[in-house]
Amino acid sequence: MPSLTVENYVKTIEQITSSQEGRPATTGQIAAALGVSPGTVTSMLKTLDAARLATHRPYEGVALSRAGRGLALRVIRRHRLIELFLLKTLDMSWDEVHDEAEHMEHAVSDLLVERIDAFLGRPDVDPHGDPIPRADAVSLAEPDDAGTRSLATCRAGAGFRLARVLDQSPEFLRYLTDCGLTLGTVGSVESISADAGLMRIRLGDRGLAIAIDAAGKLIVAEPERK
């Protein structure tokens, strides 16, 4: 069984490389994500390389092997299913479930994860809109982004449905909740003030000003037609 540390590293590497179109993750990126020193990361990358879970090339970065990516996707699958389970069954908010899932993802068995998946109806995404890898652990870790875009790139008059949140820090998620922006929320863009760094959106009968920087962390899709 891989150790908790190994699982955390491969998961982090997978998330970094997926966010940058497959480019290798750097030591600095991994250190920042895990809150450890670059020296600690370098030592661990040698261990992953020796275990054939990753290929580490100094000054170039690290990429997961097929086995390493399979392990990373299994950990990500556990994490995202646990998040959704906690939200659906224990009524926890989407800003609370991440930290709890971080603790639980290394302890649950494959059997329990399969039961959770079946209980939830084989969901496609977690509470933040991130895709849940399938049980074969070879599905893409990122969603098919066809038809989606950043809210910050939408023009005035465009309708949208919130499909995914890229910044999943508790503070940002609580801010979105206060704004009435939760997964699936439908709205429209009223106006954009690039000079002020703000855009105004409408959610039902409520108007709201949101920073363009914040809008850049929201992935939206076309509203479903009735």
N, C-alpha and C positions, 0 to 999 in steps of 0.2 A: 504493500500500500504506500503510495506517495505521501510524504509528510505534508503537514499544513503549510510549511514554508514553500515547498516545491509547488504545491497547488496555487498558492498566492502569486508566486512568480510567473508561472505559465499563464495564469488568468490575466495578470497585468500586462504581460507581453502581448498576448492576443488582443486585448482591448486597445493597446497603443497602436499596433500594426494595422488593425482594422480601421482605426480612425484616420490613418494616413495612407490609405490605399495600398496596403501591403508592404510599405517601406519598413526596413528593420527598425526596431526600437533601440534607442541609444541608452547608454548607462545612465546619463543624466535624467532622462525621462522616467526610467524605471525607479531611480532613487527618489525623485520628486513624488511619484505616485505612491510609493510605499513608505515614504518618510524615513529612509535609511541613508547611510553614507554611500557615495560612489564606490568606495573600496569594498564595502560589504556586498554591493551588487556584483562587482567584478568577480569576487570569490564565488558567489552563488552561480554566476553564469558559467564558470568553469565546471562546476558540479553538474549543471544541466547539460552542458556539452558532453561531458564524460558519460552521462546517462543516456545520451542520444535523444534527449528531449528538445534540444535546441542546437543551433549552430552559431557560435560566437566568433566574430572576426573583429579584433581590436581596431578601433578608429572607424569601423563601418557600422557596427551594431549587432543585434542578435535577432535571429528569426527562428521560429519554432519548427521542429521537424513534424512529420505527419503524426507521430505518436504524441509529441508535445502538444500539438493543436487539438488532437482528440481529447487529451486530458483536460486542456483548458476549456473546451466546449462542454465537457461533462460538468465541470465546476460551475461554469456560467449558467448552465441549465438548472442545476440545483438551486443556485442563488436566486434566479429570476422566478422559478416556480415557488420557492419559499416566500419571496416577497408577495407574490399574488395570493398565496394561501393565507398569509397573515392579514392581508388587506380584506380578503373576501370573508374569512371565517371569524377573525377576531376583531374586525372593525378597526384595525389600526390605520392610521393615515399614511399617505404615500411618502411623507417626509420622515416617518418612523421606521418603515420596514427595512430600509437598506442596512442599517447597522445591525439589526437583529439577524438578518439573513447572512451577514458577514460571519457572525459567530456560529450559525447553524449549518452553513453549507459544507463544512468539513466533517460533520458528525452524522448526517443522515445517510442511510443506506440506499443503494440503487432501487431496492424493492419499495422503500417508502416514497422515494421520488416518483416512481412509476405510479404508485397509488394516488399520490397528490395530483399528478398530471391527469389521471383518469377522473378523479373526483371533480377537478376544475373544468372538465370537458375538453381536454387537449387544447389549451389556449395557445394563441400565436405570439402574444406579447405580454410583457410584465406591466406593472402599474405605471411605468414611466414611458411606455411605448417601445421599449427595447424588445427585439425578437427573442423568443425562447428557442434555443437549439433543440432539434429533435432527439429522440432517444438513441438514434444510431451515431450521434456525436460527429456527424460529418456534414450536417447542414451549415449553411452560411451563418456566421455569427452576427452579421449585419443584415438589415431588412432590404428588400427590393425597394429602392428609393424612387422608382418610376412614379411620376405624378405627385411627388412631394417636394417641398422646398422650404427654405427658411422663411419665417414670417417677415423678417427684415427685408426680404427681396420682393414682397408682394406690393402691388401698386394700389393706389387709392381706388376704391370701388370693388376690390376683389373680395370674394367670400372665402372663408377658410374653416377647416376643422382641425383642432389641435390633435396631432398624431403621435408626437414624441417630444420628450424634453431631454436636451443634451446635458444641461447642468442639473445634477441631481443632489446638490448640497441641500441639507435640510432648510437652510435659510432661504434659498431661492424657491424651493417648493412651497414653503409657507407663504412667501410673497405671492406666488401664483395663485394659491388657494384664496388669499385675501382679495386678489383681483377678480376671482371668479373664473380663473383659467385652469381647468382640470382636463384630463385626457378625454377627448371626444367633444369638448366645448366647441360650439359653432358660432362664428362671428363674421365681421367684415371690417375692412380697413376703410376708415373715413378720410384720413388725411395724413400726410407725411411732411415733417419739418426737418429736413436734413441739417440745416444750420443749428437748430436747437437740439438735434440728436433725439427727437421724439417722433412717435407716430401715434395717431389717435385711432382707436378701434371701437367697434360697437358690439356688445354682447347682449342680444335681445333689446330691451329698452334702456340699457345702461351704456353710457359712453365712458371711455377709459383712455388715459394717456399712458403710454409705456415707452421706456427708453429703447432706442433702436438696438443698442448693445444687448439688451435683454431679449428683444424680439429675435435676435440672431441665434439665440439658444433654443428657439422653439421651431420644431419641424411641423409643417402643416400640410394638409391635403385638401382637395376639392371637397366641399360639403356634399353629402349624399343627397341625390335628388329624390324627392318624394313622389 
